[in-house]
Amino acid sequence: MEAVIAVFALLFLLFVVAGGYAAVKAVGAAKRGVDRTVAQARRSVEDHTLRAKSLAQPGPQGQVAQLRLVLRTSMRATQDALHAGVTEDESLKESLGLFERLSAHGRELDGELKRLEAEPDRRTLAERLPALRERTERITKSADSLRWAARDRAGRFAEDDLDALSAQIDVEAGALRHWTKSEHAPPPWPDAPAADATTAHQTWPETPRSRPAAEEPAPSAITPPGRRPGYPWQKKPRPESTT
């Protein structure tokens, strides 16, 4: 009895532990989902704010906001393209590592541009804009190069797969239409043999009907009927009257 109780207690403990682990995992997944949603919403709001500043604020402040918007858009697009492609092509892991190094420079530049948005000295800000613009162009150019290279690679693989698939479909279509080609055509008639001097004319084997009429035996003549025998019960014929 004590063994049965111990088994049930152990099973109950296992169920409790499994339930707690599942609950923790569910809470963690929900928390990550909420954090991801909040981060996406924050980025969307910040991007709209930067777009509004670049259009509404003239001068160096508006140009700084425009640089931040271009930098963030390029880096986010490259990140999404590489993360989506690395699941199907493991060779993009090296490109993803290079992008992580480039992202460190991008985040540093984005932080510097964010601080300069509130800079009151427009003259100093205008003097620093060419260097900031050059750094932004270098980073975005590298990010765009990685993104388009990954997309071209994926497109090339898709074209190669489509070519192979088209060739297989052509072969299968030809096999399905095999009845249109005569695989067992009858052999051609042989050529007539050359005529020899001794066989210039075609001969046919003799048949019984091809013999001449003289060789056939003459039919026997029709013999006249003989005198019929008389029987005693028959009447004698009367002689014809001569008068």
C-alpha distance (Angstrom), angle and dihedral (degrees) to the residues before:
residue distance angle dihedral
M1 . . .
E2 3.77 . .
A3 3.85 90.1 .
V4 3.81 91.0 54.9
I5 3.78 91.4 50.2
A6 3.79 90.7 49.0
V7 3.82 91.3 51.0
F8 3.80 92.1 50.2
A9 3.81 91.0 47.3
L10 3.80 90.6 50.9
L11 3.80 91.9 49.0
F12 3.80 90.8 48.8
L13 3.80 90.2 50.1
L14 3.82 90.8 50.3
F15 3.80 91.4 50.3
V16 3.80 90.7 50.1
V17 3.80 92.4 49.7
A18 3.81 92.4 46.8
G19 3.78 91.2 48.0
G20 3.77 91.9 49.4
Y21 3.79 92.1 48.7
A22 3.81 91.3 49.5
A23 3.79 90.6 48.2
V24 3.81 91.9 50.7
K25 3.79 91.3 48.8
A26 3.79 91.4 48.4
V27 3.80 91.9 48.6
G28 3.80 91.1 48.1
A29 3.81 92.3 49.4
A30 3.78 90.8 48.2
K31 3.80 91.1 48.1
R32 3.80 91.5 50.3
G33 3.77 90.2 48.6
V34 3.80 91.4 50.4
D35 3.82 91.8 46.9
R36 3.79 90.6 49.2
T37 3.78 91.5 49.7
V38 3.80 92.3 47.4
A39 3.81 91.8 48.4
Q40 3.79 91.6 49.6
A41 3.78 91.1 48.6
R42 3.80 91.0 48.4
R43 3.81 91.9 50.0
S44 3.78 91.3 47.7
V45 3.80 91.9 50.9
E46 3.80 92.3 46.5
D47 3.81 92.0 48.7
H48 3.79 91.2 51.5
T49 3.79 89.6 48.2
L50 3.79 91.9 51.4
R51 3.80 91.2 48.0
A52 3.80 90.3 51.4
K53 3.81 92.0 48.3
S54 3.79 93.1 48.8
L55 3.79 89.6 53.9
A56 3.80 100.6 37.0
Q57 3.79 102.6 38.2
P58 3.79 115.3 65.5
G59 3.76 121.9 -159.1
P60 3.79 131.2 31.7
Q61 3.84 95.2 -28.0
G62 3.79 91.8 58.1
Q63 3.81 91.3 47.0
V64 3.79 91.3 51.1
A65 3.81 90.1 51.7
Q66 3.80 89.3 49.5
L67 3.83 90.7 52.1
R68 3.81 91.4 50.8
L69 3.81 91.3 49.4
V70 3.82 93.2 50.3
L71 3.82 91.9 46.5
R72 3.80 95.0 48.8
T73 3.80 93.8 45.2
S74 3.81 93.9 50.9
M75 3.81 95.1 45.0
R76 3.82 93.7 47.1
A77 3.81 93.2 48.7
T78 3.81 91.7 49.6
Q79 3.78 92.1 47.4
D80 3.82 92.5 51.7
A81 3.82 92.4 46.9
L82 3.82 94.2 50.1
H83 3.80 95.1 44.7
A84 3.80 90.6 49.2
G85 3.81 93.4 47.2
V86 3.81 98.6 44.9
T87 3.81 90.8 66.1
E88 3.82 89.9 63.8
D89 3.82 100.9 28.5
E90 3.80 116.3 40.5
S91 3.80 91.3 -169.6
L92 3.82 87.5 76.8
K93 3.80 90.5 70.9
E94 3.80 90.1 88.5
S95 3.80 90.4 49.9
L96 3.78 89.1 49.4
G97 3.81 89.8 53.0
L98 3.81 90.6 52.1
F99 3.78 89.8 49.1
E100 3.80 90.9 53.1
R101 3.79 89.0 56.1
L102 3.79 90.3 47.5
S103 3.81 90.1 48.8
A104 3.78 90.1 60.5
H105 3.82 89.7 59.8
G106 3.80 90.2 43.3
R107 3.81 93.6 52.8
E108 3.81 90.7 47.5
L109 3.80 91.2 51.7
D110 3.81 92.1 45.0
G111 3.79 90.7 52.9
E112 3.81 91.4 49.6
L113 3.80 92.1 49.2
K114 3.80 90.5 48.4
R115 3.80 91.0 55.3
L116 3.81 91.8 47.7
E117 3.82 91.4 55.3
A118 3.77 88.9 77.9
E119 3.81 95.0 43.1
P120 3.83 108.6 127.8
D121 3.80 95.2 -164.2
R122 3.76 102.3 86.2
R123 3.79 94.6 178.8
T124 3.79 93.6 58.1
L125 3.80 90.3 42.9
A126 3.82 90.9 52.0
E127 3.80 90.1 51.0
R128 3.79 91.8 53.4
L129 3.79 95.8 44.7
P130 3.86 97.3 86.3
A131 3.83 91.9 55.5
L132 3.81 91.3 45.1
R133 3.79 91.1 48.7
E134 3.81 91.4 50.2
R135 3.81 92.5 50.8
T136 3.79 90.5 47.9
E137 3.80 92.1 50.6
R138 3.81 92.7 49.1
I139 3.79 93.0 51.0
T140 3.80 95.4 43.7
K141 3.82 91.5 45.8
S142 3.81 91.0 54.3
A143 3.80 91.7 45.9
D144 3.79 92.0 48.4
S145 3.80 90.4 49.1
L146 3.80 91.7 54.3
R147 3.79 92.2 45.7
W148 3.80 96.1 49.7
A149 3.81 92.1 43.6
A150 3.81 89.8 54.8
R151 3.79 91.4 47.5
D152 3.81 92.5 47.6
R153 3.79 90.0 50.0
A154 3.79 91.9 51.0
G155 3.81 90.4 46.4
R156 3.82 91.0 50.3
F157 3.78 91.7 51.8
A158 3.78 89.5 48.6
E159 3.83 91.2 51.5
D160 3.82 92.4 48.5
D161 3.78 91.0 49.6
L162 3.79 90.6 47.5
D163 3.82 91.5 50.6
A164 3.81 91.7 50.8
L165 3.79 90.8 46.0
S166 3.81 92.0 49.6
A167 3.82 90.9 51.0
Q168 3.81 91.4 50.8
I169 3.80 91.1 48.0
D170 3.82 90.8 50.8
V171 3.81 90.6 52.0
E172 3.80 91.7 47.4
A173 3.80 91.8 47.4
G174 3.80 90.2 51.6
A175 3.80 90.3 50.5
L176 3.80 91.4 49.9
R177 3.82 90.2 52.8
H178 3.81 95.2 50.7
W179 3.80 92.3 121.5
T180 3.81 91.0 69.9
K181 3.80 90.1 67.9
S182 3.81 119.8 67.0
E183 3.76 102.8 -125.7
H184 3.86 94.1 173.2
A185 3.80 103.3 39.1
P186 3.85 115.1 172.6
P187 3.82 114.4 -103.0
P188 3.83 116.4 -102.6
W189 3.79 121.4 -102.3
P190 3.82 113.1 -93.0
D191 3.78 119.2 -111.6
A192 3.78 118.2 -99.6
P193 3.83 112.6 -98.5
A194 3.77 118.1 -107.6
A195 3.81 112.9 -93.1
D196 3.86 114.6 -112.5
A197 3.75 125.7 -149.8
T198 3.80 91.9 -110.1
T199 3.80 93.5 47.1
A200 3.77 100.3 45.1
H201 3.77 92.4 129.3
Q202 3.72 126.4 46.8
T203 3.78 113.6 -116.1
W204 3.72 128.5 -158.7
P205 3.81 126.6 -152.1
E206 3.77 116.5 -101.2
T207 3.74 118.9 -102.2
P208 3.78 127.1 -163.2
R209 3.83 90.3 -104.1
S210 3.79 92.9 54.8
R211 3.81 94.4 69.8
P212 3.83 116.8 109.1
A213 3.71 118.6 -97.0
A214 3.85 92.7 -117.9
E215 3.77 92.3 64.8
E216 3.77 93.3 55.3
P217 3.84 114.2 95.4
A218 3.83 115.5 -104.8
P219 3.73 114.6 -107.2
S220 3.80 114.2 -108.3
A221 3.84 117.4 -105.0
I222 3.75 119.4 -105.6
T223 3.83 107.1 -100.8
P224 3.87 116.3 -139.8
P225 3.73 115.8 -111.6
G226 3.79 113.4 -95.2
R227 3.82 126.9 -127.8
R228 3.68 110.7 -71.9
P229 3.82 113.7 -122.3
G230 3.80 116.1 -110.9
Y231 3.72 126.1 -125.1
P232 3.84 126.7 -152.1
W233 3.72 94.3 -121.5
Q234 3.77 93.9 57.6
K235 3.80 120.7 93.2
K236 3.71 119.6 -115.3
P237 3.76 114.1 -112.1
R238 3.78 117.1 -109.2
P239 3.75 118.8 -118.0
E240 3.74 113.5 -113.8
S241 3.76 116.3 -106.2
T242 3.76 115.1 -105.1
T243 3.74 95.2 -162.4
